[in-house]
Amino acid sequence: MERKIIVVTAAFGAEFVRQAGGQQNLIPIIAQSGADGIEIRRELLSLDVNEELGILQQQIDEHNLFAYYSVPEYLFTAAGVINPRLAQFQHEASLLNARAIKFALGAGAGQCSRQQLAAQLSSCTVPLLIENDQTPTGKIQPMWDFFSHSYPLAPVQGMTFDMANWLWVDESPLAAAELLADVVSYCHVKAAHRTDSRWQAVSLDQSDGEWRTLLTMMPAGVPLGIEFPLEGDDLSSIVHYYVGLLRAA
């Protein structure tokens, strides 16, 4: 099964998105690259979120793409406590006609049973994705605790496996993939190297190539999101190149 390739707007950098006039102005570049979809980032929207999401939805549809929606918040704000703004974010995702909405895990399910969680999430109309972020709750053990005890769960589509975020929390991406691959339903392809005692995201051609090994560990057909830096004078060619690279990987 051919994997769908998604371009994450954050890959262009927040300042570039701002100078370009917003995420909507990246849609033609992404469509021309041969990608299938776009991941819209809430943190890169203007103050009038609902209006901008409506504009984005129209343009995404016109360019024959589909959308994922990324919200920079936790699904669980405390153990077993669902984010009180979930209904708002669900509404926003519906305006975008998003296939899924992505959160970080946060404090986790606590003592809530799968049935209790299902009841709390029963109003969700847009499937949820849970990503390993660059905080302690994005480490392997919290992610394993949630998915081993609370999954499958109807509103939760699965995990967004971010290849490089594990490095920021001193975890092995390969060890994470060995344990969690079965629950992955979306993969952020990203590489990083360490400079001056900190990790920095890099393009795939500047990496050690571990991303290829990680790809072989992912379930067949999992959509791949480009989240490594997309930079250069001929941006259209660069995006086209990396879409093709992932398509063939």
VEXDREN-49800 format. One record per atom (N, C-alpha, C, O): x, y, z; residue in three letters. Coordinates in steps of 0.02 Angstrom, whole numbers, plus 32768, in hexadecimal, padded with zeros to 4 digits. Last residue first. Example, Ala and Ser with C-alpha at 12.3 -4.5 7.8 and 13.67 -1.06 7.14 Angstrom:
82827F908162SER;82AC7FCB8165SER;82858002818ASER;829E80398192SER;82947EE48186ALA;82677F1F8186ALA;82947F5B8186ALA;82C87F5A81A7ALA;
! end
This chain:
821C811B7FECALA;824080FA8023ALA;822080B88037ALA;823880968065ALA;81D681617F8FALA;81FD81287F77ALA;821E81007FAFALA;823980CA7FA3ALA;819D81C57FDAARG;8171819A7FB1ARG;8196815A7F9DARG;817981247F9AARG;820D8206800BLEU;81E481DE8039LEU;81B581AE8012LEU;81A781778029LEU;823982417F93LEU;826582167FB9LEU;823D81E97FE8LEU;824A81AD7FEDLEU;81CC82907F6CGLY;81E082587F43GLY;820C82277F68GLY;820681EA7F5FGLY;81D282ED7FD4VAL;819582C67FCAVAL;81A582887FA2VAL;819082517FB3VAL;825083237FB9TYR;824682FB7FF6TYR;820482D37FF4TYR;8201829C8010TYR;823B83647F3CTYR;826F83327F45TYR;826183057F80TYR;826582C77F7BTYR;81D683C07F5AHIS;81CA838C7F29HIS;81FC83537F31HIS;81EA83187F2CHIS;821C84137FB1VAL;81E283EE7FCAVAL;81D383B47F9BVAL;81C5837C7FB2VAL;827D84437F56ILE;829184207F93ILE;825883F67FAEILE;826183BC7FC0ILE;823284867EF7SER;825A844C7EE3SER;826E84227F1FSER;826F83E57F1CSER;81FC84ED7F46SER;81CF84BE7F23SER;81F5847F7F10SER;81DB84477F18SER;826C85367F6FLEU;8246850E7FA0LEU;821984DB7F7ELEU;821184A47F97LEU;82F685667F4AASP;82C485487F1EASP;829985197F48ASP;82A084DC7F44ASP;833E858B7FBCASP;832885BE7F8CASP;82F085A47F5FASP;82C185C87F50ASP;830B853E805AGLY;83348546801EGLY;831785797FEEGLY;82DE858E7FF6GLY;82BF84BF80C0GLU;82DD850180B7GLU;830685038077GLU;832084D08060GLU;826E8468812DLEU;826B847280E5LEU;828284B980D7LEU;825C84E980E0LEU;829983FF81B5PRO;829C84428196PRO;829B8440814APRO;82C0841B812APRO;821E837B81CDPHE;8262839581D0PHE;826683D781AAPHE;823983E58182PHE;81A3834881B6GLU;81A8837C81E9GLU;81EF839381F4GLU;81FC83BB8221GLU;813782F88152ILE;81788319814DILE;817983518181ILE;81568383817AILE;80E282668181GLY;80E382AF8183GLY;812982CB8180GLY;815482B681A7GLY;809681DD8139LEU;80D681FA814ELEU;80D28246814ALEU;80C082618116LEU;801D81608163PRO;802E81A08144PRO;806E81BD8162PRO;807B81B6819EPRO;803B80B28154VAL;803580EB8183VAL;8047812C815FVAL;807B812F813FVAL;804F80438104GLY;801B807380F2GLY;801280AE8120GLY;7FE780D88115GLY;80837FD48182ALA;807A7FE1813AALA;80428014812FALA;800D800F814EALA;80CA80188218PRO;80987FEF81F5PRO;8092800381ABPRO;809C803D8199PRO;817F802C8223MET;813B80468228MET;810A80188203MET;811D7FF581D5MET;81FA7FFE8208MET;81DB7FE48245MET;81927FFC824DMET;816E7FE38278MET;822A8043819ETHR;821E7FFB8194THR;81F97FDC81D0THR;81DC7FA681CATHR;824080BF81D9LEU;820980B681AALEU;81F8806D81A0LEU;81BD805B819BLEU;82B580A88221LEU;827780B38245LEU;823A80A98217LEU;8207808F822DLEU;831080A181B7THR;8304806681E1THR;82C2806C8206THR;829C803C820ATHR;83078127818BARG;82F580EF815EARG;82E880AF8185ARG;82B9808B8175ARG;8335817181F6TRP;82EF817781E3TRP;82D9813E81B5TRP;82A0812881B7TRP;83BD816781FBGLU;8396813A8225GLU;834C813B8213GLU;8328810B8220GLU;840E81BE81B5GLY;83E8818D818FGLY;83BF815D81B9GLY;83A0812F819EGLY;844C822781F0ASP;847281E881EEASP;844B81B081CBASP;8465817881C5ASP;842982BB8187SER;8422828F81C1SER;844D825081BASER;846D82458187SER;841C830B811DGLN;8451831D814DGLN;845382ED8188GLN;847C82F681B6GLN;83AF82DD80DBASP;83EF82D580BAASP;842A82E880E6ASP;846382D880D6ASP;834683068130LEU;835882BF812CLEU;839C82B4810CLEU;83C082868120LEU;837183988192SER;835283778158SER;836B832F8153SER;839F831E816FSER;836283A08246VAL;838783A88208VAL;8360838681CFVAL;8335835C81DCVAL;834E83E682E8ALA;833183C282AFALA;835883D38270ALA;836D840B8265ALA;83BD83D3836CGLN;83A484008339GLN;838A83D782FEGLN;83AD83AA82E5GLN;83E183C68419TRP;83CC83A883DBTRP;83B083DC83ACTRP;838F840C83C1TRP;847583FD8470ARG;842D83FE8464ARG;841E83DE8420ARG;844983DB83F4ARG;84FE840B8480SER;84D783EA84B5SER;848C83F084ACSER;846783E984DDSER;8527843E8402ASP;852C84678440ASP;84FD844D8477ASP;84DA84738498ASP;84BC83D383ACTHR;84EE840883A7THR;84EC843083E7THR;84B684428400THR;8484833D8368ARG;8493836183A6ARG;84CA83948399ARG;84FF8384837FARG;8402832F82ECHIS;844583218306HIS;845383508340HIS;843283838349HIS;837082DC82ABALA;8391831082D4ALA;83D982FC82E1ALA;83EA82C182E0ALA;82DE82C68245ALA;832082B2825CALA;833E82EC8283ALA;83288325827DALA;823B82858223LYS;826682BC823ALYS;82A882A08251LYS;82AB826A826ELYS;819D826281FBVAL;81E1825381E7VAL;820C829081F8VAL;820282C781DEVAL;811C82318259HIS;8141826E8248HIS;8189825A8239HIS;81AE82438265HIS;809D81C48230CYS;80E381C98241CYS;8100820B822ACYS;80FC821C81EFCYS;800D8174826ATYR;802881AE8246TYR;807081B6825DTYR;807E81AF8299TYR;7FEF810B82B7SER;7FC38115827DSER;7FD781538255SER;7FB681648224SER;802F80918323VAL;803E80CD82FBVAL;800D80D182C0VAL;800480A0829BVAL;80288020836CVAL;7FF280518377VAL;7FFC8090834DVAL;7FD580BF8354VAL;80997FD5834BASP;80567FB8833DASP;801D7FEA8345ASP;7FE87FE08329ASP;8108801B837AALA;80F7801D8333ALA;80B080058325ALA;808F801F82F8ALA;8139801983FCLEU;80FB803E83EFLEU;80E3803B83A6LEU;80AD80558397LEU;81B07FD18409LEU;817B7FC8843BLEU;81387FE28422LEU;81047FC58431LEU;82017FF6839EGLU;81F87FAF83ADGLU;81BC7FA383DBGLU;81987F7183D3GLU;8200808183ABALA;81DE80628372ALA;81D18018837FALA;819C7FFE836DALA;824D8092841EALA;820780A8841DALA;81E1808683E5ALA;81A8807183EFALA;82C7806283F1ALA;82A6803F8428ALA;825C8052842AALA;823180288437ALA;82E080C4838FLEU;82DA807E837BLEU;82B6805583B2LEU;828C802B83A3LEU;82EB813B83DAPRO;82B5813383A9PRO;82AA80EB8395PRO;827180D6838APRO;830D813C8484SER;832381208444SER;82E8811B8415SER;82B780F98425SER;830C81D784E1GLU;82F3819484D3GLU;830C817D848EGLU;831F81A68464GLU;8319825D850DASP;834C822A851CASP;833281E38515ASP;834181B8853EASP;82C282B684DAVAL;82B2829C851EVAL;82DF8260852FVAL;82CE8237855AVAL;82F182CF845CTRP;82ED8308848BTRP;82DE82F184D2TRP;82EC83158502TRP;82DF8255841DLEU;8323826B842ELEU;832282A48461LEU;834E82A7848CLEU;8258824D8400TRP;827482228434TRP;82B98239844BTRP;82CB82328485TRP;8246829F8392ASN;823582BA83D4ASN;8250828F840DASN;825E82A88444ASN;825F825A831BALA;8297827C833DALA;828682958382ALA;82B382A183AAALA;81E7821A82F0MET;822781F682F1MET;825C8217831CMET;828281F5833EMET;815082128336ASP;81808244831FASP;81C682268328ASP;81DD821C8360ASP;80C281C38316PHE;810681B28329PHE;813581E6830CPHE;814181E682CFPHE;802881D48350THR;805581F58322THR;809B81E9833BTHR;80AE82038370THR;7FBB8149836EMET;7FF381738382MET;801381968346MET;801881798310MET;7F0981488356GLY;7F4981288364GLY;7F7D815B8377GLY;7F6D8193838DGLY;7E898177835BGLN;7E9E8154831EGLN;7EE0812E832AGLN;7EEB80FB830BGLN;7E14817983D4VAL;7E5C818083CBVAL;7E7281568390VAL;7E6E81188391VAL;7D8E815A83E2PRO;7D9F819C83C7PRO;7DE981A583B8PRO;7DFC81D48395PRO;7D9980CA840FALA;7D7A80DF83D0ALA;7D8F812583B8ALA;7DA0812C837DALA;7E2A8080843ALEU;7DF880AD8455LEU;7DDA80D2841ALEU;7DFE80F583F6LEU;7E907FF0845APRO;7E6C801F842EPRO;7E3480448451PRO;7E13802A847EPRO;7ECF804D84E5TYR;7EC78049849CTYR;7EBB7FFF848ATYR;7EDB7FD484A8TYR;7EF9805A8567SER;7EBE807F8552SER;7EAF807B8507SER;7E8780A284EESER;7F6D80128585HIS;7F34800D85B2HIS;7EF3802B8596HIS;7EBD801885ABHIS;7FC8802B8521SER;7FC07FE68537SER;7F827FDD8563SER;7F667FA68566SER;7FC480B58512PHE;7FAC808B84DCPHE;7FA2804284F1PHE;7F77802084D6PHE;7FF480E58591PHE;7FB380F88576PHE;7F9B80C58543PHE;7F6280AD8548PHE;807080A585A1ASP;803C809E85D4ASP;7FF880AF85B7ASP;7FC7808B85C4ASP;80B480D38530TRP;80A4808C8535TRP;806D80818568TRP;803F8059855DTRP;80C1815A8554MET;809D81488517MET;808880FF8519MET;805080EF8506MET;810D815085CBPRO;80C9816C85CCPRO;80A1815A858EPRO;8065814C8592PRO;8184810D8591GLN;815A80EE85C3GLN;8114810D85C8GLN;80E380E785C8GLN;81C081678530ILE;81A48126851DILE;8173810B8551ILE;813C80F5853EILE;818A82148544LYS;81BA81DE8546LYS;8198819B8538LYS;815B81978534LYS;8135827C854EGLY;813E8261850BGLY;8172822A8509GLY;8185821384D3GLY;813C82AD85CATHR;8102828185BCTHR;810482668575THR;80D9823D8563THR;81AE830185C2PRO;81B382BF85E4PRO;8177829285D7PRO;8180825585D8PRO;81AA83408517THR;81A48349855FTHR;81A783048580THR;81A282D1855DTHR;819A8344848DGLN;81DD834D84A9GLN;81DA835E84F4GLN;82038385850DGLN;812082C28468ASP;813C83058462ASP;818083088486ASP;819B82D5849AASP;80D0824B840FASN;81068253843FASN;812782978436ASN;814582A48402ASN;8021826983F2GLU;8067826C83DCGLU;8097826B8418GLU;80888287844DGLU;7F8C822583C5ILE;7FB3823983FEILE;7FFD823283EDILE;801581FB83DCILE;7EF782538370LEU;7F3A8237836CLEU;7F61825083A8LEU;7F5A828A83BCLEU;7E488238835CLEU;7E8082558381LEU;7EC0822F8374LEU;7EC081F2836CLEU;7DC9825F82E0PRO;7DF582318305PRO;7E3182548324PRO;7E498287830BPRO;7D4082C482FBVAL;7D7F82C082D7VAL;7DAE829382FFVAL;7DB982A0833AVAL;7CDD82BB8357THR;7CCB82A88312THR;7D0982A482E6THR;7D07828582B1THR;7CC0829983FFCYS;7CF282A883CBCYS;7CDA828F8387CYS;7CC68256837FCYS;7C6D82718463SER;7C5482A78437SER;7C8582B883FFSER;7C7582E183D4SER;7CB3821484AFSER;7C7E81FC8481SER;7C6582328452SER;7C498222841DSER;7D118222850ELEU;7D24823684CALEU;7CED82278496LEU;7CF8822E845ALEU;7CDA81F08581GLN;7CF082368581GLN;7CFE8250853AGLN;7CF8828B852CGLN;7CC5816B855AALA;7C8C8196856AALA;7C9F81DF8567ALA;7C798209854DALA;7D498141854DALA;7D1D813F8512ALA;7CE1816C851DALA;7CCB818E84EFALA;7D72814A85D2LEU;7D908176859FLEU;7D64817A8561LEU;7D5A81AF8545LEU;7D2680E38608GLN;7D1D81288620GLN;7D39815A85EEGLN;7D1B818F85E2GLN;7D5A807685C2GLN;7D13808685BBGLN;7D0680CE85D2GLN;7CDF80F285B2GLN;7DDD807285F0ARG;7DD1807E85A9ARG;7D898093859EARG;7D7C80BE8573ARG;7DE280CC868ESER;7DDE80908665SER;7DD480A3861CSER;7DC580DD860CSER;7E52813986E0CYS;7E16813186B6CYS;7E1A80F0868FCYS;7E4D80DE8672CYS;7EC081568729GLN;7E9B811A873DGLN;7E5C810F8713GLN;7E3680E08720GLN;7F1C819E86A5GLY;7F16819386EDGLY;7EF2815286FCGLY;7F02811D86E0GLY;7F3281C18622ALA;7EEE81AD8635ALA;7EE681A28680ALA;7EAD819D8698ALA;7FA182538614GLY;7F8B820E860BGLY;7F4881FF862AGLY;7F28822A8648GLY;7FD782D28613ALA;7FDA82AC8651ALA;7FC18265864BALA;7FCA823D867AALA;800A82D88566GLY;7FFF82F885A7GLY;800082C685E0GLY;8026829685DEGLY;800D82B884DALEU;7FEA8290850BLEU;7FD982B6854ALEU;7FA082B58561LEU;7FE68331845AALA;8016830D8484ALA;7FEE82E984BAALA;7FB582FB84C8ALA;7F74831883CEPHE;7F868334840FPHE;7FC583118429PHE;7FD782DB8412PHE;7F25832F8332LYS;7F5F83158357LYS;7F6B833D8397LYS;7F6D837A8397LYS;7E9D82F282D9ILE;7EB7832A82FFILE;7EEB830F8330ILE;7EDF82DD8352ILE;7E7382C18230ALA;7E8482B28276ALA;7E9E82F18297ALA;7EB483208274ALA;7E4382F781BDARG;7E3C82AE81C6ARG;7E4A8299820EARG;7E3282668225ARG;7DE9839181BDALA;7E25836A81CBALA;7E16832081D3ALA;7DE1830E81EDALA;7D9D83FD8196ASN;7D8E83BB8179ASN;7DCA838C8182ASN;7DDB83668154ASN;7DA9847081D7LEU;7DDF846181A9LEU;7DD184218181LEU;7DF484118151LEU;7D3E84668229LEU;7D3F849E81F9LEU;7D74849181C3LEU;7D6C84A48189LEU;7D6A83FD8279SER;7D3383F1824BSER;7D2E84288216SER;7D1D841B81DDSER;7DCB843D82C5ALA;7DDF84088296ALA;7DA983F98264ALA;7DB883E9822AALA;7D7784908310GLU;7DA884AD82E2GLU;7DBE847982AEGLU;7DC384888273GLU;7D328430835BHIS;7D0E845C832DHIS;7D3D847A82FAHIS;7D2D847C82BEHIS;7D9D83FC83A5GLN;7D7883D08378GLN;7D5183FA8344GLN;7D5083E98309GLN;7DBC846C83F1PHE;7DED845483BFPHE;7DCC8424838DPHE;7DDE84248352PHE;7D4884728440GLN;7D5B84AA8415GLN;7D8A849383DEGLN;7D8284A583A4GLN;7D5083F98484ALA;7D1684058458ALA;7D26843F8428ALA;7D13843C83EDALA;7DC7840B84CFLEU;7DC483D9849BLEU;7D8A83E6846ALEU;7D9383E0842ELEU;7DE1845C8539ARG;7DD5847D84F9ARG;7DCE844B84BFARG;7DCF845F8484ARG;7E02840D85A5PRO;7DC0842C85A4PRO;7DAF84518563PRO;7D7584628557PRO;7E4C8371858FASN;7E5483B98581ASN;7E0F83DB857CASN;7DE783C68553ASN;7E1D82FC860BILE;7E20830F85C4ILE;7E25835B85BEILE;7E06838085E4ILE;7E7082AD8687VAL;7E4782EA867AVAL;7E5283008632VAL;7E898314861FVAL;7EC7824886A9GLY;7E818237869DGLY;7E548271868DGLY;7E1882688685GLY;7F3182B986F1ALA;7F25827286E9ALA;7EDB826286E3ALA;7EB4826E8711ALA;7F19834E868DALA;7F2C832D86CCALA;7F1A82E486C3ALA;7EF882D28693ALA;7F06835F8608THR;7F258396862DTHR;7F3783828674THR;7F6183A38693THR;7F178300857DPHE;7F0882FA85C5PHE;7F2C833185EBPHE;7F6A833185EEPHE;7F4383348505LEU;7F0083178508LEU;7EE983108551LEU;7EAE831A8560LEU;7F9983D18502TYR;7F93838D851ATYR;7F4B83748514TYR;7F1C839B851DTYR;7FBB8430846BGLU;7FA3842884AFGLU;7FA283DE84C1GLU;7FA883B38496GLU;7FC0846783E3PRO;7FFA84648411PRO;7FE48461845APRO;7FF8848B8482PRO;7F7484088368VAL;7F668437839FVAL;7F9E843183D2VAL;7FAB83FA83EBVAL;7F6583EE82BESER;7F9083E582F8SER;7F83841C832BSER;7F878458831BSER;7F0A83948249TYR;7F0B83D18272TYR;7F3483C482B1TYR;7F27839382D5TYR;7F178365819ETYR;7F1B835381E4TYR;7F208395820BTYR;7F3883C881F0TYR;7EC283628100ALA;7EE183868138ALA;7EE2835C8178ALA;7EB483368186ALA;7EE283458050PHE;7EBB833C808DPHE;7EE3835A80C7PHE;7F1E836980C0PHE;7ED383927FACLEU;7EF983797FE5LEU;7EC88366801DLEU;7E8D8376801ALEU;7EA483D77F3BASN;7E9F838E7F40ASN;7ECD836F7F74ASN;7EEA833A7F6AASN;7E9C845D7F3CHIS;7EDB84417F25HIS;7EDE83F57F2DHIS;7F1483D67F28HIS;7E2084747F72GLU;7E2B84887F2CGLU;7E6B846A7F10GLU;7E70845E7ED4GLU;7E38844C7FF6ASP;7E0A84257FCCASP;7E1684347F82ASP;7E1684077F58ASP;7E8B84B3801FILE;7EA3846E8021ILE;7E7984427FF4ILE;7E9384187FCFILE;7E34851F8012GLN;7E6F851B7FE6GLN;7E8D84D47FE6GLN;7EA584BD7FB2GLN;7DD285028073GLN;7DC0850D802DGLN;7DFB85027FFFGLN;7DF684E07FCCGLN;7E2084FB80E7GLN;7DFB84C180D0GLN;7DE984C78086GLN;7DF084978060GLN;7E4F858080F3LEU;7E7E854880E7LEU;7E59850C80CBLEU;7E7284EC809CLEU;7DD885C18110ILE;7DFD85D280D3ILE;7E2D859A80C1ILE;7E3385878086ILE;7DBA8586818BGLY;7D8B85818153GLY;7DAD858F8111GLY;7DA0856D80DFGLY;7E2785AF81D7LEU;7E1E856881CALEU;7DEE855D8190LEU;7DF8852F8168LEU;7E0F863881DFGLU;7E49862081B9GLU;7E4385D681A9GLU;7E5785C18173GLU;7D9C863B822EGLU;7D99865681EAGLU;7DD3863A81C1GLU;7DCA86288187GLU;7DCD860282A6ASN;7D9785E28281ASN;7D9485FA8239ASN;7D8B85D2820BASN;7E35865C82D1VAL;7E42861682C0VAL;7E0C85F98293VAL;7E1C85DA8260VAL;7E7086E882D0ASP;7E2D86D282BCASP;7E31868B82A2ASP;7E31867E8266ASP;7EF886EE82E7LEU;7ECC86F38320LEU;7E8586DD830FLEU;7E6186C3833ALEU;7F41866D827CSER;7F3886B28293SER;7F0886B382CESER;7EF2867E82E5SER;7FA885DA8299LEU;7F6C85FC8281LEU;7F6A8644829BLEU;7F8E865582CBLEU;800D859382CFLEU;801F85BE8297LEU;7FE285E18279LEU;7FE886028245LEU;7FD88540832DGLU;800285768346GLU;801785A6830FGLU;803185DC831DGLU;7F9884DE82E0ARG;7F7085128301ARG;7F9A854D8317ARG;7F8485868314ARG;7FCC84A88245ARG;7FE084B2828AARG;7FB884EC82A8ARG;7FB88524828EARG;7F9E842B81D3ILE;7F95847081E8ILE;7FA484768233ILE;7F8C844E825BILE;7FE983C58165GLU;7FD983CA81ACGLU;7FD8841381C0GLU;800C843581BFGLU;7FAB838780CDILE;7FCC83BD80F0ILE;7FB883B98139ILE;7F7E83AC814AILE;7FC08309804AGLY;7F9E832E807FGLY;7FCA8362809FGLY;80058369808FGLY;800982D57FE1ASP;7FC282C57FE5ASP;7F9C82F18017ASP;7F6082FC8010ASP;808283227F72ALA;806B83097FB3ALA;802082FD7FB1ALA;7FFD83167F86ALA;80AF835C7F01GLY;809783187EFBGLY;808182FA7F3DGLY;807082BF7F3FGLY;80CE83E07F02SER;810483B17F14SER;80F083687F09SER;811B833C7F08SER;805D84297EF0GLN;8088841F7EB5GLN;80BF83EC7EC3GLN;80DC83D07E94GLN;802D842E7F74ALA;8008840A7F40ALA;803483F97F04ALA;803083C37EE8ALA;808E847F7FB0ILE;8085843A7FC7ILE;806084117F92ILE;807283D77F86ILE;807C84F67F6BILE;80BD84D57F6AILE;80B6848C7F7CILE;80D484607F5DILE;7FF485157F8CPRO;800785067F46PRO;804B84E37F41PRO;805384B67F18PRO;80008524801DILE;7FD984EE7FFFILE;7FEC84E17FB6ILE;7FF384A77FA4ILE;803985928051LEU;806585598046LEU;804285208020LEU;806284F28008LEU;7FD785EA806AASN;800285FA8032ASN;803785C48026ASN;805E85C97FF6ASN;7F9B85BE80DEGLN;7F7685B5809FGLN;7FA385C18062GLN;7F9785A6802DGLN;7FEC85E58147GLN;7FF285A1812EGLN;7FCF859680EBGLN;7FE2856A80C4GLN;802C868E812AGLY;8001865B8148GLY;800786188125GLY;8023861280EFGLY;808486E180EBGLY;803F86F780F1GLY;801086C3810CGLY;7FD386C98105GLY;810886C980EBALA;80E386B280B0ALA;809A86C880B2ALA;807686C18080ALA;812D86F18169GLN;8141871B8130GLN;811B870980F1GLN;810F873380C6GLN;80FA868281B1ARG;80E186C681BDARG;80F086F38182ARG;80C48717816BARG;8147861B817EVAL;80FF86198176VAL;80E1865E817FVAL;80B586738159VAL;81C6864681A9PHE;81B886418161PHE;816D86418155PHE;815486628127PHE;81B4863A8234GLU;81C1867C8216GLU;81B3867B81CBGLU;819786AB81B1GLU;81A085B08246ALA;816C85E08258ALA;817686238236ALA;81468642821FALA;81CB853881CAGLY;81E0856981FDGLY;81AB859E8208GLY;818C85B781D8GLY;81A684D1817BPHE;81C0850D8159PHE;81DA8541818APHE;81FD85708175PHE;8170847581CFALA;81B1846581B1ALA;81D084A1818EALA;820D84A48185ALA;80F1849B81EEALA;812684B1821CALA;816B84A28200ALA;819C84C08216ALA;80A184588193THR;80B3849E8185THR;80EB84B881B2THR;811084E5819FTHR;80CB83BC8157VAL;80B983E18194VAL;80CF8429818BVAL;81098436817CVAL;808B835E80D7VAL;80BC839180E7VAL;80A283B98123VAL;806B83D58121VAL;807982B080BFILE;805C82EE80DAILE;8094831F80E8ILE;80C8830C8102ILE;80588229805AILE;808C82578071ILE;806C829A8083ILE;804782B7805BILE;801F8183806FLYS;800F81C98061LYS;804581F5807FLYS;805D81E980B6LYS;806980EF802AARG;805D811C8062ARG;804A81628049ARG;806381788015ARG;8021806C7FD1GLU;804880A97FCEGLU;803680D78008GLU;7FFB80E58014GLU;802A7FC48000MET;800080008000MET;802C803F8000MET;80598045802AMET;
! end
